Amino acid sequence: MQDLKIALVQAYQVWEDKQANLDHFSNLLANVEAVDLILLPEMFQTGFSMNAEEMAENMEDSASIQWLKELSAKKNAAIYTSMIARENGSYYNRGLFVESNGGITIYDKRKTFGLAGEDLTYASGLAEKIVSYKNWNIQLQICYDLRFPEIVRNRMTSNQTAAYDVILYVANWPERRSEHWKALLKARAIENQCYVVGVNRVGTDANGLSYSGDSQVVDALGAVNFCEAGNEEVKIVTITKENLNATRELLPFLKDR
């Protein structure tokens, strides 16, 4: 059973400066090799902006998506993040799971953050997205989705296996609610008997909001492997399917759901 080596990129983001952010991520990842998956924060090249009209890109000619594809191919690793996408006259906070062969799986954030007016700017996604990658089933999520356990409820499939093994959250989650972030990541892992990987930004944005990061990997028993709060860091964590299966066999809670 294949392990999955994940690079959590807990980084500062330059407000609405795409090239500066692309250059910064390139520098942070320059020496990262032999990983399977790279996670970048939400709206990776703009910060959490409501300036969709100016910041949005079309899927078919997006320079940012091309950069992700080139980085994925260079690192021979998948990348998951989100960006502002324009489609059919609407804007989306769109998750992008980019693979080294150029393939892209799209997830549109389902729970838009009313407190920041995200619901007034971005259309909500309508469906979950589980991607199969290197024999892992991965549930894609974005930031505020974390507060809604009903949209990621794990379950047994017809062949008596769990629907997914990992949940990925990419975020711009403010420091003032960091305790919520940490508690909810752990809860999602325990209740769904899966790994949860949450990557958040650090620094201060143009709205004066501070971000402490607190990026982490949580296993199905609630054990946490975390980045140092407040600092930029690229942390490499390996998750193990054998350990996950052993937990599910010892504590077969999913079948009781």
C-alpha positions, 0 to 999 in steps of 0.5 A: 500500500502506497504512502502519500508524501505531502508538502504543506506550504504555509506561506505569506501571500501578497495582496492581489499581486499574482506574479509576486505570489507565483515567484514567492511560491517558486522560491519556497518550493525550489528545494522540495523534491520527491513528494506526491502532493503539494498544498498551497493556501486558498486563492493562492495568487491573490489572497482572499479577495472579493475583487473578482472582476479584476482578479478572475481568470478564465479556465481556458487561458489562465496563466496561473493554471499554466504555472500550476501545470508547469510546477506539477510537471517539474515536481512530478507531484499533484498540487491542490489550491484554489483561485478566482475563476470566471465561467459563464458570467459567474465567479467561483472560488475554485479548487484545482487539483492539478496532476503532473500529466496536466489533468485538472479536477475542479471543485467549486467551494460550496459554502461561501463565507457570508461574513466577508461577503463571499456569498455576494461575489461568488457562486456556490458549488453544487457537489462534492468532489472526490479524486482518486490519486495514487490509490488514495480517495481524496475529498476536496474542500476549501476553508469555510467548508470546514464548518459544515460536517454534513457536506463531507460525511464519510460512508461505506460504499457498496463494496464495503470500503470508505468513500474517501481516505483524506480530506484536503482543506486550503484556507485563508482562516483568520488567527482570531478563530484559530482555535475553531480551525484546529478543533474542527480539523481534528473533529473532521478526522475523527468523525470520518475516520480519515486523514485531514490536511489543512493548509492556511496562510500567515501574515496580514492581508489588506483588510488588516486580518492576521493569519497564524497558519496552524497548518496541520495533518490529523490522523483518524485517531486525532493525532496532529502533526503541525506547522509552527504558528505564525511562520512561513514553513514548507512541512513534509508529512507522510501519511500511511494507508496501512495505519488508516486501515488498521484504525478502521478495522480496530474501530469499525465506526463507519459501518454503523453509520 
